[in-house]
C-alpha cells in the first residue's frame, strides 16, 4: 500500500461555508446568553453571508483552494466582527461584552501578519482581507459610538469607505503609498479609542474628546496621504509630457 504526500485539492467554497456555520454558531451563543434583536440577527447573518460570499469569490479569483494559517486567523477575527455587528444592532446589548469581543478581534490583528511572515505565506489576498476586516470593525464600532455621542462619530468608520468611493472618480488616489509608521499608529489608535469609548467607562466629556482626537488624527493621516498622492500624480503627468514631446516632434519631422 502506498500513501501519497501530495496536497489534497479542496474546493475554495468549503472553508467559507465552514466559516458561515461558525458565524451562525456565534450568533446563536450570543442570542442565548445576552439576547439578539431581530435587527441584530439580520445584521449578523447578512454580514456573515456577504463575508463568506466575497471570500469564496476572492479565493477562486486567486486560484487558492485553502486559506492558510494566517488567513485563518484573519477569518476568525472576521467572524468575531460579525458578533460585534449583531450586538451593535441590538438595542441594550451589554457594552462590556461587545467591547470585549471587539478587543479580542483587535488584539488578533497583529497575529495574522506575524504568522504570514514566519510561515512565508504572505499574499495580496491576505493583506487585503486583513485590511477589510479592520475597516469594517472600525465602522461598526463607530456606529456604536455614534448612537451614544452623536452621528458625527460615524465619520471615523466612514472615512476609509469615502476614500475608496472617491478613488472611483479620481484614479490617481489608487496609486501605491509609501509605508509610513504614523499611518499604522493612527490606524491602530482608532480601534483602541472606539473600544474604550464604547465600554462606557469614560465620563461623557472625555469620551467626546477621545472621539474628536481619533477623528482629528484620522483626518490628518488621510489628508497627508491625499496631498502626497496628488503631488505624485502631477509629477507623473509632467514626466509623461516631457517624454512624449520629443516623440511627437520626431514624428512630425519624420
C-alpha positions as CSV (number, residue, x, y, z in Angstrom):
1,X,0.0,0.0,0.0
2,X,1.3,3.5,-0.9
3,X,0.5,6.8,0.6
4,X,0.5,10.0,-1.5
5,X,2.2,13.1,0.1
6,X,0.6,15.4,-2.4
7,X,-1.7,18.2,-1.1
8,X,-5.3,17.3,-1.4
9,X,-7.2,19.7,-3.6
10,X,-10.2,21.2,-1.8
11,X,-13.0,23.4,-3.0
12,X,-12.5,27.2,-2.5
13,X,-16.1,27.2,-1.1
14,X,-15.5,24.7,1.7
15,X,-13.7,27.0,4.1
16,X,-16.1,29.9,3.7
17,X,-19.1,27.6,4.2
18,X,-17.5,26.3,7.4
19,X,-16.9,30.0,8.5
20,X,-20.5,30.8,7.8
21,X,-21.5,27.9,10.1
22,X,-19.2,29.3,12.7
23,X,-20.7,32.7,12.3
24,X,-24.2,31.3,12.9
25,X,-22.9,29.4,15.9
26,X,-21.5,32.6,17.5
27,X,-24.8,34.4,16.8
28,X,-26.7,31.5,18.4
29,X,-24.5,31.7,21.5
30,X,-25.0,35.4,21.8
31,X,-28.7,35.0,21.3
32,X,-28.9,32.5,24.2
33,X,-26.6,34.3,26.5
34,X,-27.5,38.0,26.1
35,X,-30.3,38.1,23.5
36,X,-30.2,39.4,20.0
37,X,-32.9,41.6,18.4
38,X,-34.4,40.8,15.0
39,X,-32.2,43.6,13.5
40,X,-29.2,42.1,15.3
41,X,-29.9,38.7,13.8
42,X,-30.4,40.2,10.4
43,X,-27.3,42.3,10.6
44,X,-25.2,39.3,11.8
45,X,-26.5,36.8,9.2
46,X,-26.2,39.4,6.4
47,X,-22.7,40.2,7.3
48,X,-21.7,36.5,7.5
49,X,-23.3,35.8,4.1
50,X,-21.6,38.7,2.4
51,X,-18.3,37.9,4.1
52,X,-18.2,34.3,3.1
53,X,-19.5,35.0,-0.4
54,X,-16.8,37.6,-1.1
55,X,-14.2,35.3,0.4
56,X,-15.2,32.4,-1.8
57,X,-15.0,34.7,-4.9
58,X,-11.6,36.0,-3.8
59,X,-10.2,32.5,-3.3
60,X,-11.5,31.4,-6.7
61,X,-10.1,34.5,-8.4
62,X,-6.7,34.0,-6.7
63,X,-6.7,30.3,-7.6
64,X,-6.4,29.3,-4.0
65,X,-8.1,26.2,-2.5
66,X,-7.3,26.9,1.1
67,X,-6.8,29.9,3.4
68,X,-3.6,29.0,5.2
69,X,-2.9,29.7,8.8
70,X,-2.5,33.5,8.6
71,X,-5.7,34.0,6.7
72,X,-7.5,31.5,9.1
73,X,-6.6,33.9,11.9
74,X,-8.0,36.8,9.9
75,X,-11.1,34.8,9.2
76,X,-11.5,34.2,13.0
77,X,-11.3,38.0,13.5
78,X,-13.9,38.5,10.8
79,X,-16.3,36.1,12.5
80,X,-15.9,37.9,15.8
81,X,-16.6,41.1,13.9
82,X,-19.9,39.6,12.9
83,X,-20.7,39.1,16.5
84,X,-19.9,42.7,17.3
85,X,-22.1,43.8,14.3
86,X,-25.1,41.8,15.6
87,X,-24.7,43.3,19.1
88,X,-24.3,46.9,17.7
89,X,-27.7,46.5,16.0
90,X,-29.3,45.0,19.2
91,X,-30.5,47.8,21.5
92,X,-29.5,47.3,25.0
93,X,-26.8,44.8,24.3
94,X,-24.2,44.7,27.1
95,X,-21.5,47.2,26.1
96,X,-18.7,45.5,28.1
97,X,-19.3,42.2,26.3
98,X,-19.4,43.9,22.9
99,X,-16.2,45.7,23.6
100,X,-14.6,42.5,25.0
101,X,-15.3,40.7,21.7
102,X,-14.1,43.7,19.7
103,X,-10.9,43.8,21.8
104,X,-10.1,40.2,21.1
105,X,-10.5,40.9,17.4
106,X,-8.3,43.9,17.6
107,X,-5.7,42.1,19.6
108,X,-5.5,39.4,17.0
109,X,-4.8,42.0,14.3
110,X,-1.0,41.6,14.7
111,X,-1.1,37.8,14.9
112,X,-2.1,37.1,11.3
113,X,0.7,39.3,9.9
114,X,3.3,37.6,12.2
115,X,2.1,34.1,11.1
116,X,2.2,35.0,7.4
117,X,5.7,36.3,7.7
118,X,7.1,33.4,9.8
119,X,5.5,30.8,7.5
120,X,6.3,32.6,4.3
121,X,2.7,32.7,3.3
122,X,2.3,36.5,2.7
123,X,-0.2,37.1,-0.1
124,X,-2.0,40.0,-1.7
125,X,-5.3,38.4,-0.8
126,X,-4.2,38.1,2.9
127,X,-3.2,41.7,3.1
128,X,-6.5,42.9,1.5
129,X,-8.5,40.5,3.7
130,X,-6.9,41.9,6.9
131,X,-7.4,45.5,5.8
132,X,-11.1,45.0,5.0
133,X,-11.8,43.2,8.3
134,X,-10.1,46.1,10.2
135,X,-12.1,48.7,8.3
136,X,-15.4,47.1,8.9
137,X,-14.7,46.5,12.6
138,X,-13.9,50.2,12.9
139,X,-17.1,51.1,11.0
140,X,-19.4,49.1,13.3
141,X,-17.6,50.4,16.4
142,X,-18.0,54.0,15.1
143,X,-21.8,53.3,14.6
144,X,-22.0,52.1,18.2
145,X,-20.2,55.3,19.4
146,X,-22.4,57.4,17.2
147,X,-25.6,56.1,18.8
148,X,-24.2,57.4,22.2
149,X,-22.3,60.6,21.3
150,X,-23.7,61.9,18.0
151,X,-23.6,60.8,14.4
152,X,-20.6,62.9,13.7
153,X,-18.6,60.0,15.2
154,X,-19.6,57.8,12.3
155,X,-17.1,59.7,10.2
156,X,-14.3,57.7,11.9
157,X,-15.5,54.5,10.3
158,X,-16.8,56.0,7.1
159,X,-13.5,57.8,6.2
160,X,-12.0,54.8,4.5
161,X,-15.1,54.0,2.5
162,X,-15.5,57.6,1.3
163,X,-11.8,57.5,0.2
164,X,-12.5,54.3,-1.8
165,X,-15.6,55.8,-3.4
166,X,-13.6,58.9,-4.3
167,X,-10.9,56.8,-5.9
168,X,-13.5,55.5,-8.4
169,X,-13.9,59.1,-9.7
170,X,-10.2,60.1,-9.2
171,X,-8.0,57.2,-10.3
172,X,-4.8,58.9,-9.0
173,X,-6.0,58.0,-5.5
174,X,-5.3,54.3,-6.3
175,X,-1.6,54.8,-6.6
176,X,0.6,53.0,-4.1
177,X,1.6,54.9,-0.9
178,X,5.0,54.8,0.7
179,X,5.0,52.9,4.0
180,X,4.7,55.3,7.0
181,X,4.8,54.4,10.7
182,X,2.5,57.3,11.5
183,X,-0.3,55.8,9.4
184,X,0.0,52.5,11.2
185,X,-0.2,54.3,14.6
186,X,-3.3,56.3,13.6
187,X,-5.0,53.1,12.3
188,X,-4.3,51.2,15.5
189,X,-5.4,54.2,17.6
190,X,-8.9,54.2,16.0
191,X,-9.8,50.7,17.3
192,X,-8.4,51.3,20.7
193,X,-10.2,54.7,21.1
194,X,-13.5,53.4,19.9
195,X,-13.3,50.3,22.1
196,X,-12.5,52.4,25.2
197,X,-15.3,54.9,24.4
198,X,-17.8,52.0,23.7
199,X,-17.1,50.4,27.1
200,X,-18.8,53.3,28.8
201,X,-16.0,53.6,31.4
202,X,-15.1,57.2,30.4
203,X,-17.1,60.3,31.5
204,X,-19.2,61.7,28.7
205,X,-17.0,64.7,28.1
206,X,-13.8,62.6,28.0
207,X,-15.4,60.2,25.6
208,X,-16.2,63.1,23.2
209,X,-12.6,64.3,23.5
210,X,-11.3,60.8,22.7
211,X,-13.6,60.6,19.6
212,X,-12.5,64.0,18.5
213,X,-8.8,63.1,18.8
214,X,-9.4,59.9,16.9
215,X,-11.3,61.8,14.1
216,X,-8.7,64.6,14.0
217,X,-5.7,62.2,13.7
218,X,-7.5,60.2,11.0
219,X,-8.3,63.4,9.1
220,X,-4.6,64.4,9.3
221,X,-3.4,61.0,8.2
222,X,-5.8,60.8,5.2
223,X,-5.1,64.4,4.3
224,X,-1.4,63.9,4.2
225,X,-1.7,60.8,2.0
226,X,-4.1,62.6,-0.4
227,X,-1.7,65.5,-0.7
228,X,1.1,63.1,-1.4
229,X,-0.9,61.2,-4.0
230,X,-2.0,64.4,-5.7
231,X,1.6,65.7,-5.9
232,X,2.8,62.3,-7.2
233,X,0.1,62.3,-9.8
234,X,1.2,65.8,-11.1
235,X,4.9,64.6,-11.2
236,X,3.9,61.6,-13.2
237,X,1.8,63.7,-15.6
238,X,4.7,66.2,-16.1
239,X,7.1,63.3,-16.7
240,X,4.8,61.8,-19.3
241,X,4.5,65.2,-21.0
242,X,8.3,65.6,-21.2
243,X,8.7,62.1,-22.5
244,X,6.0,62.4,-25.2
245,X,7.0,65.9,-26.5
246,X,10.3,64.7,-28.3
247,X,8.5,61.7,-29.8
248,X,5.8,64.0,-31.2
249,X,8.4,66.3,-32.7
250,X,10.3,63.3,-34.2
251,X,7.1,62.0,-35.7
252,X,6.4,65.5,-37.3
253,X,9.9,65.7,-38.7
254,X,9.8,62.2,-40.0
